[in-house]
Amino acid sequence: MSTLKTAAQFFALRTLVRGYALLGDPYAGVIAAPPDRDPYPRYEKVRAKGDMVRSRMGAYVTPSREICDSVLRDNRFVTATFDEASMVPITLVKDGEKIVNPVQDSFLMMNPPNHTRLRKLVQPFFTPRALKDRTESIQKIVTDYLDRLGDRFDVVGEFAAQVPIQVIADLLGVPDSDKEIFARWGSSLAETLDGVWSYKQLKGLHATIIEYNDYIDGLMDERRRNPQDDIVSHLVTQHADLTREDLVATTGLLLFAGFETTVNLIGNGVLKAFENPHTVAPLAQSPEYAEGFVEEVLRLDPPVQYTIRWPKERLELAGVSLPKGMPVMLLLAAANRDPRVFKDPLKFDPTRSNAREHLSFSAGIHYCIGAGLSRIEGALALHELFKRFPNLAPDGPVARRKSKLIRGALRLPVRANETKRSLAVN
């Protein structure tokens, strides 16, 4: 496809979606919204229209926790690859061959039986017992990065991003010298998860994925020659039947999911502590309170805002007849604020008894494989951060990530002394 033709298609797509958004279309309103705006008032406008809201773009949108949970657990609904879901056909190639996209080609976007087959290969690394064995090493990583912080720092770039990338790099067997480039790849991929909207963005995605493919090919070759106690070594030495595409995509998914969700969980947690100063002391004092704090952050301001499912056959959903292939946008972040499930849903309450009923890690067969690891990292990081810096305060405006699907801070400047600054955040 020519550059000019592709650019023209992206322009037409942006114009179409923005036009529908101006008309109040719920689906277009979500995907066309500025990424640095507070999305929650928009979700409440959808809720006010009902549990299943029709879009003029040929889709439905739901803010209902009951419906979201039902769809996520219903095997009649499936995920789709980016090429299948996109309005602009996108194929990434190098030298005439398809490049493996570590998210879109992974088991995250697959359906049974391939999803089941690939997920089982890495499941043993994320069992409760396996995670318990890693807790001490995670604690050490948290402490090591806290020791490096001064009086003023960016809590995202210097701490919230460093902890999970170190944890997942250790788990995968990535050398310390390469972990920063992994963080850059993760951030680059995150910005395209809610769609590619320009030729410039497509070029950036293409370059990132080529770099990633080349790197993983080299790492897999190295682990075949010198296997270690890590996931990459396990995959290349114990599962010779795996294709290169499966290996590259599975490794990449673990990298991305293990990093992107947790860095935003920690960052969003710091912001919630600033907005609710009465929670800081118990957060610093009690590891158990920190666990509840993390669940409430996940409920009230989750890193992943929504997902989309397609019925693979005609079916009825909440009184609506859905034809095969009709997209249903599940507003997970809105479902987490459903007043029929969560009392006083806009209140941040780390002692909330049913906070874990949130859908921030999805549900059903696609329930996040790294949910337990993310919870451990988030609770340890936030507890130890405020234990070390009980007077931590904002020190300037917050910069948001350029994504509607992934919600989190890109930069969050703070200071460790008692000088208070206003918190500019949305």
NUVOLUM-654708 format. One record per residue (C-alpha): residue number from 0; residue in one letter; x, y, z. Coordinates in pm, 1 decimal, padded with zeros to 6 digits, m for minus. Each point is the difference from the previous one (the first is absolute). Last residue first. Example, Ala and Ser with C-alpha at 12.3 -4.5 7.8 and 13.67 -1.06 7.14 Angstrom:
<pts>
- i  aa  u  v  w
- 1  S  01367.0  m00106.0  00714.0
- 0  A  m00137.0  m00344.0  00066.0
</pts>
This chain:
<pts>
- i  aa  u  v  w
- 425  N  m00728.9  01485.4  03549.2
- 424  V  00307.0  00127.1  00181.3
- 423  A  00162.8  00320.3  00119.4
- 422  L  00088.6  m00067.4  00362.8
- 421  S  00081.7  00317.3  00190.2
- 420  R  00334.0  00009.0  00176.8
- 419  K  00074.1  m00078.2  00363.3
- 418  T  00344.6  00035.1  00160.6
- 417  E  00024.4  m00281.5  00253.9
- 416  N  00298.5  m00174.7  m00153.7
- 415  A  00011.4  m00287.1  m00251.6
- 414  R  m00070.1  00188.5  m00320.5
- 413  V  m00205.2  m00118.0  m00292.9
- 412  P  m00012.6  00021.9  m00378.9
- 411  L  m00248.4  m00238.2  m00168.6
- 410  R  00089.0  m00065.9  m00363.0
- 409  L  m00172.4  m00240.6  m00239.4
- 408  A  m00297.0  m00041.6  00231.4
- 407  G  m00256.3  m00269.9  m00058.0
- 406  R  m00296.6  m00114.1  m00203.2
- 405  I  00046.4  m00257.1  m00276.2
- 404  L  m00294.3  m00016.7  m00243.5
- 403  K  m00018.4  00371.0  m00069.2
- 402  S  00370.9  00034.3  m00066.1
- 401  K  00255.8  00277.2  m00004.9
- 400  R  00112.5  m00048.5  00359.4
- 399  R  m00069.7  00288.0  00236.9
- 398  A  00240.3  00270.9  00117.1
- 397  V  m00052.1  00105.8  00363.6
- 396  P  00068.4  00361.3  00093.8
- 395  G  00253.0  00091.5  00268.6
- 394  D  00152.8  m00108.7  00328.4
- 393  P  m00259.1  m00233.9  00147.9
- 392  A  00062.4  m00106.1  00360.3
- 391  L  00176.8  m00277.1  00190.5
- 390  N  m00016.8  00067.7  00372.4
- 389  P  00008.9  m00367.5  00104.6
- 388  F  00301.5  m00065.4  m00225.4
- 387  R  00149.1  m00340.5  00091.9
- 386  K  m00329.4  m00144.7  00124.1
- 385  F  m00174.1  00176.7  m00287.1
- 384  L  00218.2  m00174.9  m00257.3
- 383  E  00009.8  m00330.6  00190.3
- 382  H  m00377.5  m00039.4  00005.3
- 381  L  m00044.8  00119.9  m00357.1
- 380  A  00267.0  m00230.1  m00145.0
- 379  L  m00094.2  m00305.4  00206.2
- 378  A  m00370.6  00028.5  m00082.0
- 377  G  00056.6  00062.3  m00369.9
- 376  E  00261.5  m00273.1  m00042.3
- 375  I  m00214.4  m00260.3  00174.2
- 374  R  m00315.0  00097.6  m00189.8
- 373  S  00183.5  m00000.9  m00333.0
- 372  L  00136.7  m00349.9  00066.2
- 371  G  m00344.8  m00132.2  00085.4
- 370  A  m00154.8  00154.1  m00310.9
- 369  G  00270.1  m00135.8  m00231.6
- 368  I  m00218.5  m00249.6  m00186.4
- 367  C  m00263.5  00268.2  m00053.9
- 366  Y  m00342.7  m00164.3  m00026.3
- 365  H  m00038.7  m00089.5  m00367.2
- 364  I  m00174.1  m00332.0  00066.5
- 363  G  m00265.9  00165.3  00216.1
- 362  A  00049.9  00344.3  00147.7
- 361  S  00181.6  00329.6  m00074.4
- 360  F  00284.0  00117.8  00226.2
- 359  S  m00176.2  00329.3  00068.3
- 358  L  m00334.6  m00173.4  00042.7
- 357  H  m00067.3  00114.4  00356.5
- 356  E  m00151.5  m00247.4  00247.5
- 355  R  00319.4  00033.9  00200.7
- 354  A  m00137.6  00318.7  00157.7
- 353  N  m00270.5  m00199.5  00179.8
- 352  S  00080.0  00083.0  00362.3
- 351  R  00107.5  00360.5  m00053.9
- 350  T  00282.4  00069.7  00246.5
- 349  P  00207.4  00189.4  m00259.9
- 348  D  m00293.1  00242.6  m00047.4
- 347  F  00018.0  00251.5  m00283.9
- 346  K  m00357.2  00128.3  m00034.8
- 345  L  m00143.0  00015.4  m00352.0
- 344  P  m00185.3  m00330.9  00041.5
- 343  D  m00205.3  00095.1  00308.2
- 342  K  m00096.9  m00366.6  00033.7
- 341  F  00151.9  m00216.7  m00271.3
- 340  V  m00215.0  m00254.5  m00184.3
- 339  R  m00313.8  00187.0  m00107.8
- 338  P  00199.6  00324.0  00001.8
- 337  D  00215.7  m00126.2  m00290.4
- 336  R  00336.3  00167.7  00049.0
- 335  N  00214.4  m00298.6  m00101.4
- 334  A  m00230.1  m00044.6  m00300.4
- 333  A  00100.9  00350.1  m00109.8
- 332  A  00369.4  m00091.5  m00000.8
- 331  L  m00080.9  m00325.0  m00178.9
- 330  L  m00186.6  00177.6  m00278.2
- 329  L  m00071.0  m00310.1  m00209.3
- 328  M  m00027.1  00097.4  m00365.2
- 327  V  m00217.4  m00249.7  m00184.4
- 326  P  00087.0  m00053.1  m00364.8
- 325  M  m00267.1  m00161.5  m00225.9
- 324  G  00175.6  m00298.6  m00162.6
- 323  K  m00304.7  m00230.8  m00010.6
- 322  P  m00319.5  00196.7  00050.1
- 321  L  m00091.8  00118.2  00349.5
- 320  S  m00364.5  m00002.6  00110.1
- 319  V  m00033.3  00216.8  00309.3
- 318  G  m00193.0  m00106.5  00309.8
- 317  A  00307.9  m00010.6  00219.8
- 316  L  00191.4  m00194.7  m00265.6
- 315  E  m00174.1  m00219.4  m00255.4
- 314  L  00203.0  m00191.6  m00257.7
- 313  R  00112.2  m00019.3  m00362.3
- 312  E  00331.3  m00186.0  m00019.5
- 311  K  00367.3  00077.7  00058.8
- 310  P  m00096.8  00288.9  00225.1
- 309  W  00278.5  00263.2  00000.7
- 308  R  00178.3  00140.0  00307.1
- 307  I  00159.9  00336.0  00074.1
- 306  T  00201.0  00118.9  00300.8
- 305  Y  m00008.6  00301.5  00229.1
- 304  Q  00192.6  00217.2  00244.7
- 303  V  00317.2  m00196.0  00072.7
- 302  P  00213.4  00173.7  00266.2
- 301  P  m00293.4  00008.8  00243.5
- 300  D  m00114.9  00313.4  00185.6
- 299  L  m00275.1  m00091.5  00247.3
- 298  R  00020.8  m00379.4  00009.2
- 297  L  00373.2  m00049.3  m00048.7
- 296  V  00068.4  00278.1  00248.8
- 295  E  m00239.7  m00169.2  00242.7
- 294  E  00178.1  m00333.0  m00040.3
- 293  V  00336.9  00167.7  00059.0
- 292  F  m00121.0  00165.2  00321.1
- 291  G  m00129.8  m00334.1  00124.7
- 290  E  00348.1  m00148.4  m00039.7
- 289  A  00156.1  00308.8  00156.5
- 288  Y  m00225.8  m00041.8  00303.6
- 287  E  00148.4  m00347.0  00047.2
- 286  P  00354.7  00137.4  m00030.9
- 285  S  m00083.0  00243.6  00282.9
- 284  Q  00187.7  00309.9  00112.9
- 283  A  00065.3  00193.3  m00320.2
- 282  L  m00349.7  m00057.0  m00140.4
- 281  P  m00148.5  00070.2  00345.0
- 280  A  00174.9  00340.5  00003.6
- 279  V  m00073.4  00090.7  m00362.9
- 278  T  m00373.9  m00073.8  m00004.7
- 277  H  m00107.8  00328.3  00164.9
- 276  P  00180.3  00183.1  m00281.1
- 275  N  m00265.9  m00102.3  m00257.5
- 274  E  00087.7  00187.7  m00321.1
- 273  F  00373.2  m00050.5  00060.9
- 272  A  m00056.0  m00369.0  00077.9
- 271  K  m00211.0  m00033.4  m00315.4
- 270  L  00281.1  00152.0  m00205.8
- 269  V  00253.0  m00241.8  00147.9
- 268  G  m00230.8  m00290.3  m00082.8
- 267  N  m00041.0  00117.8  m00358.6
- 266  G  00377.5  m00013.4  m00036.6
- 265  I  00022.6  m00345.7  00155.9
- 264  L  m00280.8  m00141.0  m00214.3
- 263  N  00141.6  00172.5  m00306.9
- 262  V  00339.3  m00166.5  00044.4
- 261  T  m00177.8  m00328.5  00071.1
- 260  T  m00213.2  m00019.1  m00312.8
- 259  E  00279.7  00096.1  m00239.3
- 258  F  00274.0  m00225.2  00132.7
- 257  G  m00118.2  m00356.4  00037.7
- 256  A  m00251.4  00038.1  m00279.7
- 255  F  00265.4  00128.5  m00240.7
- 254  L  00276.1  m00242.4  00087.1
- 253  L  m00237.0  m00293.6  00033.4
- 252  L  m00152.3  00085.6  m00337.3
- 251  G  00342.1  00025.5  m00158.9
- 250  T  00108.6  m00343.9  00116.9
- 249  T  m00321.8  m00153.3  m00130.2
- 248  A  00025.3  00183.3  m00333.5
- 247  V  00361.9  m00092.7  m00069.8
- 246  L  m00041.7  m00364.6  00097.2
- 245  D  m00331.5  m00050.1  m00180.7
- 244  E  00133.7  00165.1  m00315.8
- 243  R  00316.2  m00214.1  00011.7
- 242  T  m00218.7  m00307.7  00006.4
- 241  L  m00020.3  m00214.7  00310.8
- 240  D  00072.0  m00371.6  m00045.3
- 239  A  00334.7  00026.3  00180.2
- 238  H  m00178.7  00068.2  00327.7
- 237  Q  00239.0  m00074.9  00286.8
- 236  T  00315.4  00175.2  m00121.3
- 235  V  m00137.9  00312.6  m00171.4
- 234  L  m00289.1  00059.2  00239.2
- 233  H  00186.5  m00070.9  00323.5
- 232  S  00297.3  00213.3  m00100.3
- 231  V  m00234.0  00288.9  m00079.9
- 230  I  m00181.8  m00044.4  00331.0
- 229  D  00306.5  00010.7  00224.2
- 228  D  00237.3  m00227.4  00189.4
- 227  Q  00279.8  00013.7  m00257.6
- 226  P  00072.8  m00172.3  m00332.1
- 225  N  00332.3  00070.4  m00170.6
- 224  R  m00008.3  m00104.3  m00367.1
- 223  R  m00378.1  00002.1  m00036.5
- 222  R  m00008.0  00306.1  00224.0
- 221  E  00231.4  00190.9  m00235.3
- 220  D  m00208.9  m00087.4  m00304.7
- 219  M  m00313.2  00113.5  00182.3
- 218  L  00163.4  00330.5  00094.6
- 217  G  00109.9  00064.5  m00358.9
- 216  D  m00344.9  m00067.0  m00144.5
- 215  I  m00144.8  00212.1  00279.7
- 214  Y  00214.2  00298.1  m00100.0
- 213  D  m00081.5  m00020.4  m00370.3
- 212  N  m00372.1  m00027.8  00069.7
- 211  Y  00007.7  00294.3  00242.5
- 210  E  00185.3  00228.0  m00238.0
- 209  I  m00241.7  m00088.0  m00281.9
- 208  I  m00292.4  00058.6  00237.5
- 207  T  00120.0  00345.8  00097.3
- 206  A  00068.0  00109.2  m00359.4
- 205  H  m00346.2  m00109.6  m00118.1
- 204  L  m00172.5  00167.1  00294.1
- 203  G  00179.2  00327.8  m00075.8
- 202  K  m00093.3  m00023.4  m00368.3
- 201  L  m00364.0  m00064.8  00090.8
- 200  Q  m00003.5  00301.3  00232.1
- 199  K  00129.4  00219.0  m00282.2
- 198  Y  m00261.6  m00145.8  m00236.4
- 197  S  m00269.8  00106.3  00241.4
- 196  W  m00271.2  m00143.4  00221.1
- 195  V  00128.5  m00336.9  00115.1
- 194  G  m00246.3  m00138.0  00250.4
- 193  D  m00069.6  m00016.7  00370.9
- 192  L  00303.2  m00220.1  00055.3
- 191  T  00227.9  00235.5  m00193.8
- 190  E  00133.7  00210.4  00289.1
- 189  A  00063.6  m00309.7  00207.3
- 188  L  00235.8  m00138.0  m00266.5
- 187  S  00232.8  00297.4  00035.1
- 186  S  m00004.4  m00018.4  00379.8
- 185  G  00092.3  m00368.7  m00007.7
- 184  W  00277.4  00054.8  m00254.1
- 183  R  00150.8  00273.1  00216.8
- 182  A  m00014.3  m00221.5  00308.8
- 181  F  00172.1  m00280.1  m00192.9
- 180  I  00269.9  00247.6  m00102.8
- 179  E  00056.6  00073.0  00367.3
- 178  K  00030.6  m00370.4  00083.0
- 177  D  00294.0  m00064.2  m00230.7
- 176  S  00298.9  00047.7  00233.2
- 175  D  m00179.6  m00193.0  00272.1
- 174  P  00004.9  m00311.5  m00219.9
- 173  V  m00341.6  m00142.3  m00096.7
- 172  G  m00067.8  m00340.0  00155.9
- 171  L  m00377.9  00011.8  m00028.2
- 170  L  m00065.5  00007.4  00374.2
- 169  D  00291.2  00234.6  00067.4
- 168  A  m00122.7  00236.7  m00272.1
- 167  I  m00352.6  m00024.7  00142.4
- 166  V  00113.4  00110.0  00346.0
- 165  Q  00237.7  00269.8  m00127.8
- 164  I  m00271.3  00142.7  m00227.3
- 163  P  m00243.9  m00011.5  00289.7
- 162  V  00225.5  00197.6  00240.5
- 161  Q  00141.5  00256.6  m00242.8
- 160  A  m00330.4  00135.1  m00130.7
- 159  A  m00141.4  00097.0  00340.1
- 158  F  00341.1  00118.3  00126.4
- 157  E  00207.3  00246.3  m00201.3
- 156  G  m00226.5  00060.5  m00298.7
- 155  V  m00328.6  m00012.5  00187.9
- 154  V  00093.2  00165.8  00332.5
- 153  D  00183.6  00277.1  m00180.0
- 152  F  00243.1  00124.1  00262.7
- 151  R  00071.0  00257.9  00271.0
- 150  D  00170.4  m00072.2  00334.0
- 149  G  00210.5  m00281.5  m00140.7
- 148  L  m00082.4  m00350.2  m00114.0
- 147  R  00258.9  m00274.9  m00041.3
- 146  D  m00082.8  m00181.8  00325.1
- 145  L  m00362.7  m00027.9  m00114.1
- 144  Y  00121.2  m00190.0  m00305.4
- 143  D  00187.3  m00257.3  00208.8
- 142  T  m00288.1  m00037.1  00245.1
- 141  V  m00251.4  m00082.0  m00273.7
- 140  I  00240.6  m00249.4  m00159.9
- 139  K  00061.9  m00164.6  00336.8
- 138  Q  m00372.3  m00037.3  00065.4
- 137  I  m00041.3  m00155.2  m00344.2
- 136  S  00273.4  m00253.3  00085.4
- 135  E  m00178.5  m00090.6  00323.2
- 134  T  m00333.6  m00037.4  m00178.3
- 133  R  00137.0  m00239.9  m00261.8
- 132  D  m00069.1  m00325.5  00187.9
- 131  K  m00350.4  00123.7  00080.1
- 130  L  m00054.0  00059.5  m00371.0
- 129  A  00090.2  m00359.2  m00085.9
- 128  R  m00231.7  m00130.1  00272.3
- 127  P  m00289.5  00219.9  m00111.3
- 126  T  00046.4  m00120.4  m00361.6
- 125  F  00153.0  00243.3  m00247.3
- 124  F  00303.7  m00186.7  m00134.8
- 123  P  m00203.3  m00320.3  m00039.3
- 122  Q  m00241.6  00182.6  m00238.6
- 121  V  00266.4  00052.0  m00268.0
- 120  L  m00067.1  m00302.7  m00223.2
- 119  K  m00366.9  m00020.6  00097.1
- 118  R  m00069.2  00336.4  m00166.1
- 117  L  00127.5  m00131.5  m00333.1
- 116  R  m00231.0  m00302.3  m00022.1
- 115  T  m00307.1  00175.0  00141.3
- 114  H  00023.9  00290.7  m00244.4
- 113  N  00057.2  m00236.1  m00290.5
- 112  P  m00313.5  m00204.6  00083.7
- 111  P  m00164.5  00234.1  00074.8
- 110  N  00000.7  00369.4  m00099.0
- 109  M  00295.0  00222.6  m00074.8
- 108  M  00059.3  00369.7  00062.9
- 107  L  00169.0  m00042.0  00338.6
- 106  F  00161.7  m00316.4  m00141.5
- 105  S  00241.6  00226.0  m00186.7
- 104  D  m00007.5  00129.2  m00358.0
- 103  Q  m00155.1  00338.0  00089.3
- 102  V  00224.6  00053.2  00301.3
- 101  P  00353.5  m00100.1  m00101.1
- 100  N  m00064.5  00095.0  m00365.7
- 99  V  00195.2  m00253.0  m00206.6
- 98  I  00123.6  00152.1  m00325.3
- 97  K  m00145.3  m00139.0  m00323.1
- 96  E  00252.8  m00070.6  m00275.7
- 95  G  00068.4  00205.5  m00313.9
- 94  D  00335.5  00126.7  00116.9
- 93  K  m00165.1  00125.8  00319.0
- 92  V  m00376.5  00007.9  00038.2
- 91  L  m00268.7  00159.1  00215.3
- 90  T  m00351.2  m00050.5  m00134.9
- 89  I  m00264.3  00261.0  00071.1
- 88  P  m00346.8  00014.3  m00155.3
- 87  V  m00167.5  00330.8  00101.6
- 86  M  m00332.4  m00052.9  00177.2
- 85  S  00179.2  m00215.7  00253.8
- 84  A  m00162.1  m00297.6  00170.5
- 83  E  00124.5  m00281.4  m00222.0
- 82  D  00348.5  00149.0  m00041.6
- 81  F  00018.4  00064.4  00376.0
- 80  T  m00077.6  m00363.0  00073.9
- 79  A  m00339.1  m00094.1  00134.4
- 78  T  m00131.3  m00110.7  00336.8
- 77  V  m00291.6  m00236.0  00030.8
- 76  F  m00351.7  m00012.4  00139.4
- 75  R  m00189.9  m00330.5  m00005.3
- 74  N  00238.2  m00119.3  00270.2
- 73  D  m00183.0  00217.9  00254.4
- 72  R  00214.6  00095.3  00300.4
- 71  L  00102.2  00346.7  m00125.6
- 70  V  m00355.6  00058.8  m00123.8
- 69  S  m00155.7  m00077.0  00338.8
- 68  D  00248.4  00216.3  00189.7
- 67  C  m00067.0  00295.7  m00227.7
- 66  I  m00377.0  m00054.5  00025.9
- 65  E  m00000.8  m00009.8  00378.7
- 64  R  00241.0  00292.1  00032.2
- 63  S  m00215.8  00214.5  m00223.6
- 62  P  00177.5  00279.7  m00190.0
- 61  T  m00094.7  m00148.7  m00340.9
- 60  V  00071.2  00121.2  m00352.6
- 59  Y  m00152.4  m00151.4  m00312.4
- 58  A  00139.5  00005.3  m00351.9
- 57  G  m00080.7  00093.5  m00359.0
- 56  M  00151.2  00347.8  m00017.5
- 55  R  m00334.3  00160.2  00083.7
- 54  S  00053.4  m00133.0  00350.6
- 53  R  m00267.1  m00177.8  00202.3
- 52  V  00003.4  00020.5  00379.3
- 51  M  m00047.3  m00317.2  00204.1
- 50  D  m00030.2  00067.9  00374.4
- 49  G  m00183.8  00329.0  m00033.5
- 48  K  00031.9  00359.2  m00120.4
- 47  A  00112.1  00134.6  00340.5
- 46  R  00280.8  m00253.1  m00001.9
- 45  V  00138.5  00153.7  m00320.5
- 44  K  00002.2  00344.7  00160.0
- 43  E  00172.7  m00160.1  00299.2
- 42  Y  00275.3  m00128.4  m00228.4
- 41  R  00063.7  00350.0  m00132.3
- 40  P  00024.5  00138.1  00354.5
- 39  Y  00262.6  m00272.0  00065.9
- 38  P  00237.2  00071.4  m00287.5
- 37  D  00205.1  00279.1  00163.9
- 36  R  00186.2  00149.2  m00294.2
- 35  D  00363.3  m00072.9  m00091.3
- 34  P  m00079.4  m00246.2  m00279.8
- 33  P  m00223.1  00244.4  m00191.8
- 32  A  m00321.6  m00189.1  m00079.6
- 31  A  m00038.5  m00168.4  m00338.7
- 30  I  m00017.7  m00360.5  00123.2
- 29  V  m00249.5  00067.0  00277.7
- 28  G  m00225.9  00248.0  m00178.4
- 27  A  m00002.7  m00215.7  m00313.1
- 26  Y  m00158.7  m00284.6  00196.3
- 25  P  m00246.7  00224.2  00184.5
- 24  D  m00114.3  00206.4  m00303.4
- 23  G  m00066.0  00354.9  00118.9
- 22  L  m00022.1  00164.7  m00341.8
- 21  L  00346.5  00148.2  00050.6
- 20  A  00126.5  m00355.9  00053.5
- 19  Y  m00151.0  m00108.2  m00332.5
- 18  G  00192.8  00273.1  m00177.9
- 17  R  00317.0  m00083.3  00188.6
- 16  V  m00028.6  m00361.7  m00111.7
- 15  L  m00051.2  00087.1  m00366.2
- 14  T  00273.9  00263.7  m00012.0
- 13  R  00250.1  m00230.4  00169.4
- 12  L  m00085.0  m00281.1  m00243.7
- 11  A  00027.6  00226.7  m00306.3
- 10  F  00338.7  00127.7  00115.5
- 9  F  00120.7  m00355.8  00063.3
- 8  Q  m00113.8  m00105.4  m00346.2
- 7  A  00175.3  00297.7  m00161.5
- 6  A  00324.4  m00082.5  00180.9
- 5  T  m00021.1  m00359.1  m00126.9
- 4  K  m00061.8  00112.6  m00359.1
- 3  L  00288.9  00247.6  00009.9
- 2  T  00242.7  m00251.6  00152.6
- 1  S  m00090.5  m00258.7  m00261.9
- 0  M  m00134.9  m00343.0  00094.2
</pts>
